[in-house]
Amino acid sequence: MDEVREQVRQRYALAAVLGGDAGCCSAGGCAPESIAVDERFGAGLYSAQDAVSIPAEALAASLGCGNPIAVAELNAGERVLDLGSGGGIDVLLSARRVGPDGFAYGVDMTDEMLDLARANATKAGATNVEFLKGTIEDLPLGDAVVDVVISNCVVNLSTDKSAVLSEAFRVLVPGGRVGISDVVAEDRLTPDQRAERGSYVGCIAGALSRTEYLDGLVRAGFTDAEVTFTHEVADGMHGAVVRARKPLPQPRGT
Ligand SMILES: C[S@@+](CC[C@H](N)C(=O)[O-])C[C@H]1O[C@@H](n2cnc3c(N)ncnc32)[C@H](O)[C@@H]1O
């Protein structure tokens, strides 16, 4: 495991133990001493309706930068995968949306987060969910097994973003889609300028620019890619909604 990924794992292991208020994914980073509620990250980004539909512990464990469930517009019966599922909030909300005929998987590399997510699933009484240990660069799932890939403030933490996007493409069925919330930089910011605005483990320094994200999605094979800024999290850096689709095979002769 590379050194940066190990730092990320240790930070989120700590966050799982300390609780969501550790404020890990934030411009201020996640020093345990800086326990603060940051309205740009976490539970405050969910609607009141979503918030009351899951256990309070799952909501409190939110470390995201958006609401990918709203982005992905889930339908009953769909199979969903959440990349970097943390305490499980988006998996549990997805499971409710897709209903008993659908299924929601979460993948996370941090044992402490997986323990927290499984405990939250038990509290929620969710039966159509499974949390798998693995990395988002090498997903522990077969080809073409999910309809939707979601993620909340995790792609920026990866040290191999092209592998993440390729893996998302691989596990999606043709016609499947991604609906991701992430931190994204304006194109004017160099990698050094992004790093001046926050740490890697705090979801800032590792953020792609808008054009880098769009190019990466296209290189992975996606179509209809779009990256829309929703709220500023630091100067020139934004919470953003990322959408794209895995194309259907072209009919013969076209
Ligand atoms: C900022 S938290 C977000 C958690 C969750 N998505 C949420 O919204 O609360 C990042 C999560 O991604 C996981 N993670 C980070 N990099 C990962 C990787 N390369 N592979 C798998 N999990 C990863 C961490 O363990 C952590 O649980």
PDBQT file of the ligand as one rigid body, heavy atoms in Angstrom, charges set to zero:
ROOT
HETATM    1  C1  LIG A 301     -14.074  11.375   3.497  1.00  0.00    +0.000 C 
HETATM    2  S1  LIG A 301     -14.563   9.776   3.990  1.00  0.00    +0.000 S 
HETATM    3  C2  LIG A 301     -16.151   9.667   3.182  1.00  0.00    +0.000 C 
HETATM    4  C3  LIG A 301     -16.971   8.532   3.703  1.00  0.00    +0.000 C 
HETATM    5  C4  LIG A 301     -18.393   8.475   3.150  1.00  0.00    +0.000 C 
HETATM    6  N1  LIG A 301     -18.404   8.395   1.709  1.00  0.00    +0.000 N 
HETATM    7  C5  LIG A 301     -19.219   9.636   3.630  1.00  0.00    +0.000 C 
HETATM    8  O1  LIG A 301     -19.742  10.397   2.827  1.00  0.00    +0.000 OA
HETATM    9  O2  LIG A 301     -19.357   9.782   4.851  1.00  0.00    +0.000 OA
HETATM   10  C6  LIG A 301     -13.529   8.756   2.976  1.00  0.00    +0.000 C 
HETATM   11  C7  LIG A 301     -13.738   7.257   3.089  1.00  0.00    +0.000 C 
HETATM   12  O3  LIG A 301     -13.130   6.638   1.961  1.00  0.00    +0.000 OA
HETATM   13  C8  LIG A 301     -12.313   5.572   2.368  1.00  0.00    +0.000 C 
HETATM   14  N2  LIG A 301     -11.220   5.505   1.366  1.00  0.00    +0.000 N 
HETATM   15  C9  LIG A 301     -10.346   6.473   1.054  1.00  0.00    +0.000 A 
HETATM   16  N3  LIG A 301      -9.533   6.085   0.063  1.00  0.00    +0.000 NA
HETATM   17  C10 LIG A 301      -9.928   4.818  -0.273  1.00  0.00    +0.000 A 
HETATM   18  C11 LIG A 301      -9.462   3.874  -1.238  1.00  0.00    +0.000 A 
HETATM   19  N4  LIG A 301      -8.447   4.157  -2.043  1.00  0.00    +0.000 N 
HETATM   20  N5  LIG A 301     -10.097   2.674  -1.315  1.00  0.00    +0.000 NA
HETATM   21  C12 LIG A 301     -11.133   2.385  -0.475  1.00  0.00    +0.000 A 
HETATM   22  N6  LIG A 301     -11.596   3.236   0.470  1.00  0.00    +0.000 NA
HETATM   23  C13 LIG A 301     -10.999   4.445   0.570  1.00  0.00    +0.000 A 
HETATM   24  C14 LIG A 301     -11.866   5.912   3.776  1.00  0.00    +0.000 C 
HETATM   25  O4  LIG A 301     -11.549   4.759   4.498  1.00  0.00    +0.000 OA
HETATM   26  C15 LIG A 301     -13.100   6.624   4.309  1.00  0.00    +0.000 C 
HETATM   27  O5  LIG A 301     -14.009   5.727   4.892  1.00  0.00    +0.000 OA
ENDROOT
TORSDOF 0
